[in-house]
Amino acid sequence: MVGATSPPVVKGGFWPEWDADNFPPSAIDTRFFTHLYYAFLLPDSKTFKLVVPDPSPTAAKLRSFTETIHRKNPQAKTLLTVGGWSADGKNAKVFARMAASRESRKGFIESCIGVARKYGFDGIDLDWEFPGSPKDMKNLGKLLEEWRTKVNKDKHDQTLLLTAAVASTVEISYSPEGVTRSYPVRSINENLDWVNVMCYDYYGELTPKETGAPAALYNPRKRISTSFAVDAWISAGLRRSKFVMGLPLFGRTWTLQNPRLNGIGAAAVAVGLGGPGDDGKMSYSEVEKFNREKNATVVYDPETVSTYSYAGTAWIGYDDTRSTTVKIRHAQDHGIRGYFIWNVTGDIDLKISKQASWLWT
């Protein structure tokens, strides 16, 4: 079992390896983070093992990440994130097959530990988006138990951290089958150092006909919000010291049906006006650029604790420093472990990264 002593705060940030050319690890200002994540590596779809040929571009990126972060800030911890979202559900299916048997779980666990140790990581983060059935959730619990046992037996001076990304709701009902399933909270409490709760994407590509606050702290209309996520997980038994709140460094975009009807919940034609190659989504830096260049109207909404801007029919919902401040205070008031941002490339001027870090001291 993970120790019960009062743990230090988590100020996490995810670095997407596919953006290495535009934003290398050396560009990360490590002063504002306690934990930095390399995203992502995927296990082999047949053997379920994590395999990194060496030499290879991936091996070079892994070494560069850990060496750079540890050199810039020796106190910062690095974690290797395994998994990630795939729109077609392919990644989730690989994890489901891997977790279904003890033998495949064993190979996966041992290979992850081996790669993490070889490249100098301080921990491993599991990003299974998402377990698709009650059986998957049960197998996730087994995976975490066996992973913790193996990590504790790993003969090194420093025990690897174990974390995982989870949905904002303890019970998940969205899937092609629409089957409701619940996270194994007891196993999470006993075997993980914490979970990174994805407190964002409440609205976006799945709600193309209506604007929304994609990471609302409060939602007067639906039980989909960050405050609800905190309450639901804690009510389900998750220890407060295990809850790390997600902060998005991106906005979700829509094309308004009528530019004169431009508030939260306004009718939209579709999602749109996203960043390069990512329709319906813009980084925080791109949002700021849009606001400047389009002379957009910027509105802070205290009811949801979110910000939106619009110019003509273009509409963007996002978080800025003001909404981030209220969210950090809310998290502190509820005694949770800390926060993480997705992702470090989205805030070139470090406005939100600085604000969050300075507030949580």
LINWO-V967676 format. One record per residue. N is the residue number from 0. OMEGA is omega in whole degrees, -180 to 180 (NA if undefined). Layout:
<<N,OMEGA> <N,OMEGA>>
This chain:
<<0,178> <1,-176> <2,-175> <3,179> <4,-177> <5,-174> <6,177> <7,-180> <8,175> <9,172> <10,-170> <11,175> <12,179> <13,177> <14,-180> <15,-174> <16,-179> <17,179> <18,-174> <19,-178> <20,-179> <21,-175> <22,-179> <23,179> <24,-180> <25,180> <26,-180> <27,175> <28,-172> <29,179> <30,-172> <31,-177> <32,173> <33,-178> <34,180> <35,-173> <36,172> <37,-179> <38,-1> <39,163> <40,179> <41,175> <42,175> <43,-174> <44,180> <45,-179> <46,-179> <47,179> <48,176> <49,-176> <50,178> <51,176> <52,-179> <53,11> <54,175> <55,176> <56,179> <57,178> <58,180> <59,179> <60,-180> <61,180> <62,-179> <63,-178> <64,-176> <65,-179> <66,-179> <67,-179> <68,-178> <69,178> <70,-178> <71,-180> <72,-177> <73,180> <74,-178> <75,179> <76,178> <77,179> <78,178> <79,180> <80,-178> <81,179> <82,-178> <83,-178> <84,169> <85,-174> <86,-179> <87,179> <88,-177> <89,-178> <90,-180> <91,-180> <92,177> <93,179> <94,180> <95,179> <96,179> <97,-174> <98,-173> <99,-180> <100,-179> <101,-177> <102,179> <103,175> <104,-180> <105,179> <106,178> <107,-178> <108,-177> <109,180> <110,178> <111,179> <112,-180> <113,179> <114,180> <115,180> <116,-177> <117,-175> <118,170> <119,178> <120,179> <121,-178> <122,-180> <123,-179> <124,180> <125,179> <126,178> <127,-179> <128,-2> <129,171> <130,-168> <131,-177> <132,174> <133,178> <134,177> <135,-180> <136,177> <137,179> <138,174> <139,178> <140,178> <141,179> <142,-179> <143,179> <144,-178> <145,178> <146,179> <147,179> <148,-179> <149,180> <150,-180> <151,179> <152,-179> <153,-172> <154,174> <155,-179> <156,-177> <157,177> <158,178> <159,171> <160,175> <161,179> <162,178> <163,172> <164,178> <165,177> <166,-179> <167,178> <168,177> <169,176> <170,178> <171,178> <172,-178> <173,178> <174,177> <175,-179> <176,-178> <177,-178> <178,177> <179,178> <180,-174> <181,177> <182,179> <183,-172> <184,-180> <185,179> <186,177> <187,180> <188,-173> <189,-168> <190,180> <191,174> <192,173> <193,172> <194,174> <195,-175> <196,-175> <197,-175> <198,-180> <199,-176> <200,174> <201,176> <202,-179> <203,-174> <204,179> <205,178> <206,-172> <207,-174> <208,-177> <209,177> <210,180> <211,175> <212,-171> <213,179> <214,-175> <215,172> <216,178> <217,177> <218,-177> <219,-175> <220,-175> <221,177> <222,178> <223,-178> <224,180> <225,178> <226,177> <227,179> <228,179> <229,-178> <230,-176> <231,-180> <232,180> <233,178> <234,179> <235,176> <236,178> <237,177> <238,-179> <239,-180> <240,179> <241,-174> <242,174> <243,-171> <244,178> <245,175> <246,-178> <247,171> <248,178> <249,176> <250,175> <251,-171> <252,177> <253,169> <254,-176> <255,174> <256,-180> <257,-177> <258,179> <259,176> <260,-164> <261,178> <262,174> <263,-176> <264,179> <265,179> <266,-179> <267,176> <268,-178> <269,168> <270,-178> <271,178> <272,180> <273,178> <274,-178> <275,176> <276,-176> <277,-175> <278,179> <279,-176> <280,177> <281,175> <282,180> <283,178> <284,177> <285,177> <286,179> <287,178> <288,177> <289,-178> <290,179> <291,-173> <292,-178> <293,-176> <294,-174> <295,172> <296,-178> <297,-176> <298,171> <299,-178> <300,-178> <301,-178> <302,179> <303,-172> <304,178> <305,-179> <306,172> <307,177> <308,179> <309,176> <310,-174> <311,180> <312,180> <313,-176> <314,-178> <315,173> <316,-175> <317,172> <318,173> <319,-177> <320,-179> <321,180> <322,178> <323,179> <324,-180> <325,179> <326,179> <327,178> <328,178> <329,180> <330,179> <331,180> <332,-178> <333,171> <334,180> <335,-168> <336,-176> <337,-176> <338,169> <339,177> <340,171> <341,-10> <342,-170> <343,-179> <344,-172> <345,-172> <346,-173> <347,-179> <348,175> <349,-176> <350,-178> <351,179> <352,178> <353,-176> <354,-179> <355,-177> <356,-179> <357,-179> <358,-175> <359,-179> <360,NA>>
